[in-house]
Amino acid sequence: MFFRKFVYYFTHSHMTEIEYEIASQEKKFAATIEKLRARNFSKNLPFLILSDKLPEGQGFYEFADGHIEIQEVYTVGADIETRFIRRLTEAEADKVRKSHR
């Protein structure tokens, strides 16, 4: 209980109620994304990272072994297909991870 009151006092002395709520929601969102990422990796599935730095229809696909690919998603009739564009270098992959966390 002491800790909760301390956190409330500390954060509210520097943040408005809305700022505190937004920060709290952002932490929950980040934790949920990390859980989804871990779940995909545990099932040997890639994790999709959307970015406005890529053309529409393209996304970064991060794999459990750490490599990241750029792939394009498109539809053929009712089917969804992907097309490999390229594999990022390790430096590029690190930059993508840092900028999307």
Legacy VTK file of the C-alpha trace (Angstrom):
# vtk DataFile Version 3.0
C-alpha trace
ASCII
DATASET POLYDATA
POINTS 101 float
0.000 0.000 0.000
2.846 2.396 0.816
4.408 1.795 -2.594
1.127 2.457 -4.381
0.648 5.752 -2.520
4.259 6.722 -3.201
3.913 6.001 -6.912
0.615 7.908 -7.013
2.136 10.899 -5.215
5.346 10.849 -7.238
3.751 10.473 -10.651
0.873 12.811 -9.944
3.120 15.542 -8.660
4.743 15.628 -12.116
1.970 14.385 -14.396
-1.645 15.264 -14.943
-4.271 12.576 -14.465
-4.592 12.171 -18.235
-0.815 11.962 -18.741
-0.619 9.304 -16.044
-3.428 7.298 -17.676
-1.811 7.562 -21.119
1.547 6.416 -19.729
-0.162 3.521 -17.968
-1.978 2.463 -21.152
1.246 2.705 -23.183
2.990 0.347 -20.744
0.114 -2.148 -20.996
0.155 -1.909 -24.789
3.927 -2.497 -24.939
3.620 -5.527 -22.630
0.850 -6.971 -24.817
2.927 -6.527 -27.975
5.891 -8.279 -26.340
3.635 -11.196 -25.319
2.328 -11.518 -28.884
5.865 -11.409 -30.249
7.005 -14.138 -27.822
3.924 -16.244 -28.645
4.624 -16.056 -32.370
8.259 -17.002 -31.861
7.304 -19.944 -29.618
5.114 -21.236 -32.475
7.925 -20.682 -34.993
5.953 -17.885 -36.659
7.317 -14.496 -37.722
6.228 -11.297 -36.009
4.897 -8.570 -38.296
6.211 -5.049 -37.732
4.299 -2.412 -39.666
6.125 0.767 -40.582
5.241 3.949 -42.394
8.829 3.939 -43.703
7.924 1.121 -46.108
5.669 1.325 -49.152
2.030 0.395 -48.603
1.526 -3.352 -48.551
5.008 -4.093 -47.217
6.041 -4.988 -43.691
8.989 -6.166 -41.663
8.785 -9.819 -40.637
10.957 -10.645 -37.622
11.843 -14.294 -37.052
12.767 -16.109 -33.841
16.397 -16.472 -34.959
16.641 -12.658 -35.061
16.659 -11.991 -38.780
14.174 -9.584 -40.334
12.810 -9.674 -43.859
10.821 -7.170 -45.840
7.821 -8.853 -47.429
4.939 -7.598 -49.491
1.404 -8.758 -48.727
-1.132 -8.912 -51.531
-4.328 -10.744 -52.404
-5.037 -13.171 -55.208
-8.788 -13.608 -55.244
-9.713 -14.543 -51.673
-6.184 -15.701 -50.814
-3.555 -13.610 -49.049
-0.042 -14.081 -50.412
3.373 -12.730 -49.436
6.348 -11.967 -51.620
9.896 -11.831 -50.262
11.588 -8.481 -50.969
14.884 -8.760 -49.112
16.604 -9.746 -45.874
17.909 -6.905 -43.692
21.499 -6.749 -42.540
22.088 -7.218 -38.805
22.621 -3.463 -38.392
19.380 -2.693 -40.234
17.491 -5.286 -38.166
18.783 -3.774 -34.910
17.712 -0.319 -36.064
14.193 -1.561 -36.918
13.847 -3.272 -33.516
14.982 -0.149 -31.654
12.716 2.185 -33.582
9.609 -0.009 -33.182
9.708 -0.766 -29.466
LINES 1 102
101 0 1 2 3 4 5 6 7 8 9 10 11 12 13 14 15 16 17 18 19 20 21 22 23 24 25 26 27 28 29 30 31 32 33 34 35 36 37 38 39 40 41 42 43 44 45 46 47 48 49 50 51 52 53 54 55 56 57 58 59 60 61 62 63 64 65 66 67 68 69 70 71 72 73 74 75 76 77 78 79 80 81 82 83 84 85 86 87 88 89 90 91 92 93 94 95 96 97 98 99 100
